[in-house]
């Protein structure tokens, strides 16, 4: 590709973060403040963060593939991936940039000005967090680009080449990066982060307000997004002038000074964030992770079409999903199960034989892939050990279908037909071209009347909506519950699950 994967998108985060302080469009109006505090802005940011994580996943997959063939030129497929990635990041950049600017009026507003508009310091903090969260997402995308091009000379060579088809000028990235090196912009970046930290310190001095805001889903999400950002962590460990805004050339290398500084500090940027589930901001591993006994016990209890729900409080995404549970998946059963159901030779099953079989596939510890789940990278078959990087897991059985063998067969086929579909960033159950995790059961098990709710004009279904159907043990029945890494006795599990869902 003649333009880098991060063509314009790589340059803009520096400018975005540097321009956070000061309303550059003139004196802000009441309408500006209303836009900055609109709930729709938080929802939009969440969507864009999710899309950024998918784009990073795609990029890192390509980089790992290229690392396995270091002496070969880029293929046509490689170039097509880079080209589509360029367009994707340009679109993301524009929308994230708008969000970063939306909160600018609240960065400089005084307490007196807040009071005149009927706003509070908590409102100001929300606006600052939204702007900073959007900017840091752009900045994280930028850091990944720097890593990618620094590590592979084949990609680095393409960095400053023009590409009219993607509206990328020659040396555009170099010019914008060098422009960002001014002392004024360094000061703005320091001031932006300092303002956020000052407001957080101020909030902590009023415990009642802090407790109230911590109960807000949007606050928890923005706080996790900022504090978990690899860029923010890196900024806190080093002086601003030593990071991306330092004087490094962009004509023959990408961010070498920044990357060298990171290594000198013992910081592995990939493992710090991007390689860590590609920016899911996983603070730790789940309490059931790598627990062979739990995995063996659950494997023995699971039946075809069982529904798995999980809770991962250590991940960013979990803080945005309403309710207790954060993810839903479907257990399709083993090769033996599928043979007993007469499905093994079905055209919808045959393409997945290699993954489903007990011997699995090379490179994955020969583990069977018996779970259908919708991840950011799309709907896929996964292994139980991979799924169990969680703190909580519940198994729900569709007892309403227990005597309907044909309904079970059809639902398993419907689940497998979703494999390969893209993730639904709009979370809309009325679309089937793309799927989100809880939509999977909605589409695959039509015999059950699933509850939904209207969110911003869309019909949505959450993992807790699914779990609620087990409260009366019909049409779903709770079979197993692990909470906080511990198995809950059968006589207590339903009551505890209801309590956890009602107190979230």
DRENZA-761561 format. One record per residue: x negated, y, z negated of N, C-alpha, C, CB in turn. Coordinates in steps of 0.2 Angstrom, whole numbers, plus 2048, in hexadecimal, padded with zeros to 3 digits. Last residue first. Glycine has a CB too. Layout:
! residues N
XYZXYZXYZXYZ ...
This chain:
! residues 504
8857EA7348817ED7388837F473A87F7E973F 88F7E472C88B7E97298867EC72D8877E6723 8957DA7348997DF7328957E572F89E7DD72D 88A7D173788D7D473D8917DA73A8927D0741 8887CC72A8837CF72E8857D373487E7CA731 8947C67278927CB72388D7CF72788F7C971D 8957BC73189A7C17318987C772D8A17BE72E 88A7B472D88A7B773388F7BD73488B7B2739 88E7B07208897B47208887B87278827B071F 8997A872389A7AE71F8947B372089B7AC718 89379E72A8987A272E8997A872A89E79E72E 88979872188779B72788C7A072A88579672C 88C79171688B79871588A79C71B885799711 88D78371989278671589278E71589378370E 88078171F88678172388C78471F88877A725 87378C71A87778671987E78671D878785711 86879372686D79472187178E72087179A723 85679372885C79072986279172485B78872A 84D7A272A84F79D72685679A72885079F71F 84A7AE7318467A87318477A272D83F7AB72F 8557B672F84F7B872C84A7B272C8507BB725 8607A873185F7AF7308597B172D8657B172C 86779C73C86179E7398617A673885B79C73D 87579273E87379973D86C79973987879D739 87F787748879788744877790743873785748 88C78874C88978274B88378274688777E751 89B79074D89479174B89178A749894796745 8A578F75B8A478C75589D78D7538A6785754 8B27977658AB7967648AA79375C8A679B765 8BF79B7658BD79676A8B67947698BE798771 8BD7967558C079475B8C179B75F8C779175A 8B979A7488B679374B8BA7917518B778E745 8BB7A77468C07A27448BF79B7468C77A5747 8AE7AC74A8B07AD7448B67A97418B37B4743 8AB7AA7578A97A57538AC7A674C8A27A3753 8AC7B675E8B17B175F8B07AA75B8B17AF767 8A27BE75A8A87BF7568AD7B97588AB7C6758 8987BC7638977B875C89E7B97598927BB758 89B7C476E89B7BD76F89C7B97688957BB772 89A7D07688A07CF76A8A17C776B8A27D2771 88C7D07658917CF7608987CE7628907D575B 8877D27728867CB76F88B7CB76987F7CB76D 8947DB77B88E7DB77888D7D477588E7E0772 89A7E178B89B7DC7868947DB78289D7D5789 8A37EE79289D7EB79089F7E678B8987F078D 8A97F879F8AB7F379B8A57EF7998B07EE79E 8A680A7A08A48037A28A77FE79D89C8027A3 8A781679A8AB8157A18A980E7A38A981A7A6 8A081678F89E81A7948A181879B89681B795 8A680778B8A080B78989F80F78F89A807787 8B37FD7858B180278A8AC8067888B780678C 8B07EB7828B27F27808B07F77858AF7F4779 8B67DA7818B27E07848B47E67818B37E078B 8B77C977D8B97D077C8B47D577F8B97D1774 8BC7BC7888B77BF7858B97C67838B07BF789 8C47AE7898C67B578A8C17B97858CD7B6788 8BD7A07928BD7A478B8BF7AB78D8B77A3787 8BA79C79E8C079979B8C179C7948BF79179A 8AF7A17A38B57A57A48BB7A27A18B77A57AC 8A07A17A18A579D79D8AC7A179E8A379C795 8987A97A88977A27A989D79E7A68907A07A6 89C7B77A589C7B47AC89C7AD7AD8967B77B1 8997B77988A07BA79B8A17B77A289F7C279B 88D7B37968927AF7948997B17978927AF78C 8867BE79D8857B779F88B7B379D87E7B579D 8887CA79688C7C879C88C7C179E88B7CD7A1 87E7C978D8847C778A8897C67908877CC786 8737CD7968737C779287A7C579086F7C778C 8797D37A68757D47A08777CE79B8787DB79C 8777D17B88797CF7B28757D17AC8797C77B2 87D7D67C88787D67C387B7D47BC8757DD7C3 8897D27CE8827D27D287C7D27CE8827D87D7 8947D47C78917CE7C788A7CD7CB8967C87C9 89C7E07BD8987DF7C38957D87C28937E57C4 8A37E27B28A77E17B88A37E17BE8AC7E77B9 89B7E47A789D7DD7A88A17DC7AF8A27DA7A3 88D7ED7A78947ED7A98967E67AB8957F27AF 8807F27A48847EE79F88B7EE7A18837F1798 8777F87AC87D7FC7AB8827F87A68817FD7B1 86D7F07AF86C7F57AB8727F97A98667F97AE 86D7DF7B18727E57B18717EA7AD8797E27B1 8607D77B98637D97B38677DF7B485D7DB7AE 8637CD7C88607D27C48637D47BE85F7D87C9 8637BB7C98667C17CA8627C67C686D7C17C7 85D7AF7C685A7B37CC85D7BA7CC85B7AF7D2 86B7A67C18647A77C18617AA7C786179F7C0 8787A57C38767AB7C186F7AC7C18797AD7BA 87B7977C487B79C7CA8797A37C988279B7CD 87A7927B78747917BC8747967C287378A7BE 8877967B38817997B087B7987B48807957A9 88F78E7BC88F7967BC8897997B98967987B9 88B7827B78897847BE88A78B7BF88E7807C3 8917837AA8897817AB8877837B288877A7AA 89E7847AE89B7897AA8937897AB89D78A7A3 8A17787B48A277E7B889E7837B48A97807B9 8A076F7A889C76E7AF89B7757B389E7687B3 8A97747A08A277479E89E7747A48A176E799 8B57717A78B37787A68AC7797A48B877B7A0 8B47637A88B47677AE8B276E7AD8BA7667B2 8B676079A8B075E79D8AF7627A48AF75779F 8BE76578E8BF7677958B87667988C176E795 8BD7637808C075E7848C175F78B8C775C781 8B676F77D8B376977B8B676377F8B5768774 8B977C77E8B87797848B67717838B377C789 8BA7817728C07827768C077E77C8C2789777 8AD78176D8B177C76C8B877C76F8B377B764 89F7867728A67887758AB7827748A678A77C 89578A76589778576989E78776B89777E766 88679476188E79376189078E76689179A763 87979675787B79275C88379275C87878B75C 86E7A47538757A075287679C75887A7A5750 8607AA74B8637A77518697A374F85E7A1754 8547B774785B7B374685D7B074C8607B9744 8487BA74B8497B974484F7B57438497C0741 83E7B37598447B67568447B674F84A7B4759 83A7AA7648367B076283B7B575F8317B3767 8417A076B8417A176383C7A576184079A761 83F7A07788457A37768447A576E84B79F777 83379777983379E77B8397A277883279F783 83978B77583478E77183379677382D78B772 84378978084578A77983F78E775848784775 84079178F83F78C78B84178E78483778A78A 84B79779C84579879784579279384779E793 84F79D7AC84F7987A88497987A384F7917AC 8567AE7AE8527A97AF8537A37AB84A7AB7AE 85A7BE7B585D7B87B28587B27B48647B67B4 84E7CB7B38537C77B68557C17B28517C57BD 8457D27AB8437D07B18487CC7B583D7CC7B0 84D7D379F84C7D97A38497D77AA8477DE7A0 8577C479F8527C879D8517CE7A184B7C579C 8637B979C8627BF7A085D7C479C8697C37A1 8617A779C8627AE7988607B479D85D7AE792 86379779986479C79E8657A279A86B79A7A3 85978A79485D79079285D79479885979378C 85078079785777E79685B784794857778791 84277A79C84578179C84D78079C8437857A3 83677079483C77179883F77879784176B796 82477279582A77279183177379582A77878C 81777279881B76C79A82276C796818766799 81077D79581077879081577279281177B789 8107847A181578679C81678179781C78779F 80777F7AA8067867A880B7887A380778B7AE 8137757B480C7777B280B77E7AF8077767B7 8237737AD81F7757B28187767B082277B7B6 82C7647A682B76C7A782776D7AD82976F7A1 82F7587A38287597A48277617A58257557A9 83D7587A283A75879C83275A79D83A751799 8447647AE84275D7AC83D75E7A683E75A7B2 8467717B184B76E7AC8487687A985276D7AF 83D7757BB83D7787B48417757AF84077F7B5 84076C7C583A76C7C28397707BC8357707C7 84E76F7C884C7697C58457697C284C7637CB 85477A7CE85177B7C784E7747C485677E7C2 85A7767DA85477B7DA85177C7D38577817DC 86576E7D485F76B7D88597707D88617697DF 8707757D086B7737CB8657707CE86E76D7C8 8787787DB87677D7D787177C7D287C7807D3 87A76B7E18767707E48747767E087A7737EA 87975E7D587D7637D88787687DB8817677D2 8737547CE8727547D68767597D987374D7D9 8777567C18707567C386F7577CA86D74F7C0 8847557BD88275B7C087B75B7C38837607BB 88A74B7B588B74B7BC8897517C08927497BE 88874C7A888E7507AA88F74F7B288C7577A8 87D7447A78837417A48897457A688374179C 87474D7AD8767467B087C7437AE8707417B0 8737567A38767587AA8787527AE87175C7AD 86D74F79987475279887775379F873758794 86174C79F86574779D86D74979C863743796 85C7597A085D7557A686274F7A58567527A9 86576379485F75F79786175C79D85C75A792 86E77279386D76B792867768796873767794 87078079387377C79987277479887077E79F 87378C78887078678987378278E86F783782 87379E78B87779878C87279278C87B798792 8717AD78186F7A87868737A27868687A6785 8707BD77B8747B777C8717B378187C7B977D 86B7C976F86A7C677586E7BF7758627C4776 86D7CF76286A7D37688697D076E8637D6766 8787D17548747CD7598727D175F8787C775B 87E7DC74E8797D974B8757D575087C7D4746 8827EC7578847E675387E7E27518877E1758 87C7F27668817F37618827EC75D8877F6763 86B7F476A8717F076B8767F176586F7E976D 8607FB7668657FF76A86B7FB76B862800771 8587F375F85A7F975B8607FD75F8557FE75A 8537EA7688587E876385B7EE7608557E375E 8497F076F8507EF7728557EE76D8507EA778 83E7EF7678417F67688487F576B83D7FA76E 83D7E375B83C7E57618407EB76283E7E0766 83F7DD74E8397E074F8387E37568337DB74E 84B7D774E84B7DE74B8447E174C84D7DE744 8537CD75784C7CF75784B7D67548497CE75E 85E7C075785D7C67548557C77548607C774D 8697B67638637B875F8627BF75C85D7B6763 8737A97678727B076686C7B17628797B2762 87879D77387379F76E8737A676E86C79C770 88479177688279877787D79A77188879D777 88578277F88578577988278C77A880782774 88577B78B88978178B88A78478489077F78D 88076C78488177078A88777578988376B790 87A76E77387E76A77887F76F77E884768775 86D76C76687077076C87476B77186B77476F 86776475D86E76675C87176A76286E76B756 85A76276185E75C76086675E75F85C75975A 85576F76285676B76885A76576784F76976A 85577275485A77575985B77275F85877D75A 84A76A75085176974D85676C75285176D746 83F76F75884176875984876775683D764755 83F77C75384077B75A84277475B83977C75F 83C77A74684277E74884477C74F841785747 82F77474883477174483B77474683377173D 82777E74E82977875182E77474E822774752 82778E74F82978A74A82C78374E82F78D746 82479975881F79375782178F752818796757 82F7A474F82A7A375582579D7538267A9756 8377A87468387A174883379F74D83F7A074A 8347B57448337B073E8347A97408377B2738 82C7BC7528327BA74E8307B57498377B8753 81D7C77518217C27538277C074F81C7BB754 81E7D975181C7D374F81F7CD75281D7D3747 8237E475981E7E575381B7DF7518227E974E 8247E67698257E17658207E275F8247DA768 8287EE7748267F176E8277EC76882A7F876C 8297EB78182F7EA77D82E7EC7768317E277D 81E7EC7898217F27878277F17838227F678C 81B7DE78D81C7E47928207EA78F81F7E1798 8197D678381F7D57868217DC78A8257D4781 80C7DD7828107DB77D8177DB77F80F7DF777 8057E478C8057DC78C8097D97877FE7DA78C 8087F078880B7EE78E80A7E778F8067F1794 8037F177A80A7F377C80C7F078280B7FA77D 7F77EC7777FA7F17728017F27747F67F7772 7F27E57817F57E177C7F97E57777EF7DD778 7EE7F07897F37EB78C7F67E77867EF7E6790 7E57F77817EC7FA7837F17F57867EB7FF789 7DD7F37747DE7F077A7E57F377D7DE7E877A 7D27FD76B7D97FC76D7D97F97747DC80376D 7C58007667C87F97657CF7F87677C77F775E 7C180B76A7C480C7647C78057627CA810765 7BB8087767B780A7717BA80A76A7B4811772 7C780777E7C380177C7BE8027767BF7FE782 7CB81477F7CF80F77B7CB8097797D580D780 7C08197867C181B77F7C681777B7C582277F 7C28127927BC81178E7BD8137877B6815791 7CE8187967CE8117947C880F7907CE80D79B 7CA8267977D08247927CF81D7917D6826795 7C18247A17BF82779A7C48257957BE82F79B 7C881F7AC7C381B7A97C181E7A27BD81B7AD 7D38237B37D48237AC7CE81F7A97DA8217AA 7CF81B7C17D581D7BE7D481D7B67DB8197C0 7C38207CE7C581C7C87CB81F7C57BF81B7C3 7C18297D77BE8237D97C081E7D37B78247D9 7C98347D47C88337DB7C582C7DC7C48387DE 7CB8397C87D08347CA7CF8327D17D78377C9 7C183C7BA7C283D7C17C78377C37BC83C7C5 7C58447AA7C383E7AE7C583F7B57C58387AB 7C784D79D7C484E7A47C18487A77BF8547A4 7D68487957CF8497957CD84A79C7CB843792 7E38447947E284B7967DA84D7967E5850791 7E38387907E48397977E38407997EC837798 7D883B7837DC8367867DD83878D7E3835782 7D184477C7CE83F77E7D28397827CA83B778 7D984E7787D585077D7D184A7807D085577B 7E084976D7E38497737DF84A7797E884F773 7D783C7647D88437657DB84476C7D2848764 7DF82D75F7DA8317627DC8387637D882E769 7EA8287597E48257577DE82975A7E381E759 7F582E75F7F482E7577EE82C7557FA82B754 7F582976C7F483076A7F28317637FA83476C 7F881C76A7F181E76C7F082576B7F081C774 80581C7668008197627F981B764801812762 80A82277280B82676C806823767812826769 80881877B80581F77C805822776809823781 80F80D77780880D77780581377780680877C 81D81176C81A81277281281177281C819775 82380F76082080976381D80A76A826804764 82881C75D82281975881F81275C825817752 83181D76782B82276682681E76382E828763 83A81276583781476C83181876B83C817770 83E81475883A80E75A83780F76183F80875B 84582075983F81F75583B81975784281F74D 84F81C76284A82176484482176084D828764 85681375A85381176184E816763859811766 85A81974F85681474E85281275585A80D74C 86382375585D82575285881F75185E82874B 86D81B75B86981F75F86282175C86D825762 87381574F86F81175486B81575887580D758 87181B73F87381D74686F81974B872824747 86C81973387181573587481673C877816730 86282373286081C73386581773585C81A72D 86A82E72F86882D736865826737862832737 86D82B72187282C72687082B72D876832725 86082B71C86482571B869825720866824714 85D83971E85983372185D82D72185283271D 86683F71686684071D86283B72186384771F 86183A70986883970B86983A71386D83D708 85383F70885583870985C83670B854834702 84B84A70F85284A70D85484370E85684F711 83E84871383F84B70D84684C70A83C85270D 83F84271F83D83E71A83E84171383783B71B 84084E72784684972684584572084884572C 83385372783985672483F85272383B85C729 82D84972E82B84A72883184E72482584D727 83484B73B83584473783384573083083F73B 82F85773E83685673D83885073983A857743 82185473F82485973A82B85873982286073D 82284C74A82084974482284E73E818848744 82685575482A84F75382884C74C829849758 81C85E75482286075382785A751825864758 81185675981185875281885B75080C85E751 81485476681484E76181485075A80E84A763 81386176A81A85D76B81A85776681A85A772 80686576880C86876481286476580D86F767 7FF85D7707FE85C76980485F7657F7860767 80486277C80585B77B80485A77380085777F 80086F77C80786E77C80886777A80A86F783 7F286E77C7F58717767FC86F7767F4878776 7F08697897EE8657837F286777D7E6865783 7F48747907F986E7907F786978B7F886B797 7EA87D78D7F187F78B7F587978B7F4884790 7DE8777927DF87778B7E68797897DB87D788 7E286D7A07E187379E7E28737967E68787A1 7E48617A77DE8617A37DE86879F7D885F7A6 7ED8607B17F085F7AA7EA85F7A57F38587AA 7E68607BD7EA8667BB7EC8667B37F08677BF 7E28537BE7DD8597BC7E085F7BA7D985A7C2 7EE84E7C17EB84C7BB7E68517B97E78457BC 7F18547CD7F68557C87F28537C17FC8517C8 7E684F7D57E88567D47EC8587CE7EB8597DA 7E88417D57E28447D27E384C7D17DC8447D7 7F48407DB7F383D7D47ED8417D17F38367D4 7F18447E87F68477E47F58467DC7FD8467E6 7E983F7F27E68427EC7EB8457E77E08467ED 7F58427FE7EF8407FD7EC8437F67EA841802 8078407F98018437FC7FA8407FA80284B7FA 8148367FC80E8367F780983A7FB80C82F7F4 82083180281F83880081A8397FA82683B7FD 82182580782382580082182C7FD81F8207FC 81D82781482382381382582480C82281C814 81082D81281683181481D82D81381683381B 80482B80880982780B80F82B80C80A820806 7F282D8047F98308067FE82A8097F983680A 7E88267F77EA8267FE7F18297FF7E981F802 7E48257EA7E582C7ED7E782C7F47DF8307EB 7E48167E87E781B7E47E98227E77E381C7DE 7DF80C7EE7E580E7F27E78157EE7EA8097F2 7D48087E67D380B7ED7D980E7F07D08067F1 7DB8027DC7D88087DB7D680C7E17D28077D6 7DE7F57E17E37FA7E07E18017DF7E77F87DA 7D17F07E27D67F07E87DB7F57E77D87E97EA 7CC7F17D57CA7F57DA7CE7F57E17C37F47DC 7D47EF7C77D47EC7CD7D27F17D37DB7E97CF 7D47F77BB7D27F07BB7D17ED7C27D77EC7B7 7D98047BE7D28037BC7D07FC7BC7D28057B4 7E68017C27E28037C77DA8037C57E380A7C9 7EC7FC7B57EC7F87BB7E77FA7C07F37F97BF 7E98077AC7E78017AB7E67FD7B27EB7FD7A6 7F18117B27EA8127B27E680B7B17E98177AC 7FE80C7B17FB80D7B87F380D7B87FE8137BB 7FF80C7A47FF8057A77FC8067AE8068027A7 80081A7A27FA81679F7FA80F7A27FB815797 80C81C7A880681F7AB80081B7A88058277A8 8158167A08158147A780E8167AA81B8177AB 81381E79481181779481181479B817814790 81882A79A81182A79880F82379781082E791 82682779B8228297A181A82879F8248307A3 82882578D82982079282582179883181F793 82583278882182D78682282678B82182B77F 83083978D82A83B78F82583578E82784178C 83B83378683B83378E834834790840838791 83783677983882F77B83882E78383E82C778 83784477983184177883183977A82F841771 84584677B84084978083A84577F83F85077F 84A83F77084C83D77784784077C853840778 84584676584383F76684583D76D84783B761 84A85376784385276884184B769840855761 85885076485685276B84E85276C85885A76B 85784B75785984775C85784976386184675C 85385775184E85175185084C75684E84E74A 85E85F75285886175585385B756854867751 86785874A86885975186285A75586E85E753 86185A73E86185374086385374886784F73D 86386773C85C86573D85C85E740858866737 87286B74586E86A73F86786874187286473B 87E87874C87987274C875871746875872752 88588374E88887E74B88487774B88F87C74E 87E88D75388188975888488375587C88775D 87889374887D89774C88189375187989D750 87088974487688A74087B88E74487488E739 86588A74D86988474D87088574986587F749 86089674A86489575186888F75185E895757 85B89473E86089973F86489874585D8A073E 85188A74185788873D85C88D73D854888736 84D88C75384C88D74C85288B74884A89474A 84788276184D88675D84B88675685388275F 83E87B76883C88276584188576183988676B 84486F76C83D86F76983B87676683886D76F 85087177185086F76A84986F767853869769 84D87377F85087877B84F87777485787A77D 84986578384486B78284787177E84286E789 85185B78785085C78084C86277E84E85777C 84F85A79585685B79285685E78B85B855793 84385679984485D79984B85F7958448607A0 84584879883F84B79484185379383884A797 84E8467A185084579A84B84879685083D799 8478497AD84D84D7AB84F84C7A485384B7B0 83E83F7AC83B8467AC84184A7AA8388487B3 8458347AF8428357A884083C7A783C8307A7 8498367BC84E8367B784B8377B085282F7B7 83C8367C284183C7C384683C7BD84483C7CA 8378297BF83482F7BD8398357BD82E8317C2 8408217C683F8217BF83C8277BC83B81B7BC 83C8247D38438257D18438257C984781F7D3 82E8207D38308277D48378287D28308287DC 8308127D082D8177CB82E81E7CC8258157CA 83580E7DC83980C7D68368117D08378057D3 82B8117E58328147E68368137DF8368117EB 8218087E18208107E18278137E181C8117E8 8267FC7E28257FE7DB8248067DB81F7FB7D9 8277FA7F082D7FB7EC82C7FD7E58307F47EC 8197FA7F181D7FF7F48238007F181E7FE7FC 8157EF7EA8127F57E88167FB7EB80B7F67EA 81B7E57F181D7E67EA81B7ED7E88197E07E6 8157E77FE81C7E87FD81E7E97F68207E2800 8087E37FA8097EA7FD8117EB7FC8077EB804 80A7D57F78077DA7F28097E17F48007D97F2 80E7D18048137D07FE8117D57F98147C97FC 8037D280B8097D680D80E7D680780C7D3813 7F57D27FF7F97CF8057FF7D48067FC7C8802 7E57D97FD7EC7D97FB7F07D68017EE7E07FA 7D77CD7FF7DB7D48007E27D37FE7DA7D6807 7CE7C57F27D27C57F87D67CB7F97D87BF7F8 7C77C37E67C37C57EC7C77C57F37BE7BF7ED 7D07C07DC7CC7C77DC7C97C87E27C87C77D6 7DC7B97D87D97B87DE7D57BF7E07DE7B77E4 7E17BB7CB7DF7B47CD7DC7B37D47E57B07CC 7E47C87CB7DE7C67C87DC7BF7C97DF7C77C0 7F07C87D27EA7CB7D67E47C97D27EA7D27D6 7F87C37C87F77C07CE7F17C27D27FE7C07D2 7F77CE7BF7F57C77BD7F47C37C37FA7C47B8 7FD7D87C77F67D97C57F37D27C37F67DE7BF 80A7D37C88067D47CE7FF7D47CC8087DA7D2 80E7D47BA80E7CD7BE80A7CD7C48157CB7C0 80D7E17B88087DD7B58087D67B880A7DC7AD 8187E67C08117E87C180C7E37BE8107EF7BF 8237E07BA8227DE7C181A7E07C38267E27C6 8227E67AD8227DF7AE8207DD7B58297DB7AC 8257F37B181E7F17AE81D7EA7AF81E7F47A7 8327F27B582D7F47BA8267F27B782D7FB7BB 8387EF7A98387EA7AE8337EB7B383F7EA7B2 8357FA7A28327F479F8337EF7A58367F2799 83D8037A98368047A98327FE7A783480A7A4 84A7FF7A68477FE7AD8407FF7AD84B8047B1 84A80279884B7FB79B8487FA7A28527F979A 84981079A84480C79684480579884580D78E 8558137A084F8147A38498117A084E81B7A4 85F80F79685F80C79D85880C7A086480E7A1 85B81878C85B81178B85A80D79186080E786 85F82479285882379185781B79085682778B 86D82279386982379986182179886982A79D 87082378687181D78A86D81D79087981D78B 86C83078386982A77F86A82478386B829778 87583778B86E83878C86A83278986B83E789 88183578688083278C87883278E884835792 88283E77B88183677A87F833780887833777 87984D77C87F84977F87D84177E88084A786 87085777987385277387884E77687685776E 86D85E78486885A78186A85577C86486077D 87A86378887785E78C87285A788874861792 87B86C77D88086777E87D86178288686A781 87087578087087177A87586B77A872876774 87587A78C86F87678C86E87278686987B78D 88088178888187B78D87B87778D88387D794 87B88C78187E88677E87F88078288588977B 86B88E78A87289078887588A78487689178F 85A89478885F88F78986689178785D889784 85189F79385489E78C85A89978D8578A578A 84789679F84A89C79C84D89A79584F89F7A1 84188A7A184688C7A68498937A484B8877A7 83988579883688879E83B88B7A28318837A1 83888578783D88578C83A88979284488778A 82B87C77F82D882782832881787827885785 82386D78182487277C82687978181E874778 82186378B82786278682886978282585D782 81886379481C86879582286879081F86979C 81085879280D85E79181286479180885F796 81984E79781784E79081485578E81284978E 8198517A481F8517A181D85279982384A7A2 80C8507A980F8567A98158577A58118587B0 80A8427A68068477A380984E7A37FF8487A6 81483C7AE81483C7A78108417A48138357A5 81083F7BC8158437B98158427B181B8417BC 8078367C180583D7C08098407BB8048407C6 80E82A7C380882A7BF8068317BD8028277C2 81782D7CC81982C7C581482C7C181D8257C5 81182E7D88138347D58158337CE8198387D8 80B81F7D880A8267DC80B82C7D880E8257E2 80A8137D380D8187CE80C81F7D18098187C7 80580C7DD80C80A7DA80F80F7D680B8037D6 7FF8177E97FE8137E38058117E17FA8167DE 8008157FB8018197F48018147EF80881D7F5 7FE80B8047FA8118047FA8167FE7FB81580B 7FC7FA8008008008007FC8068008058007FA 
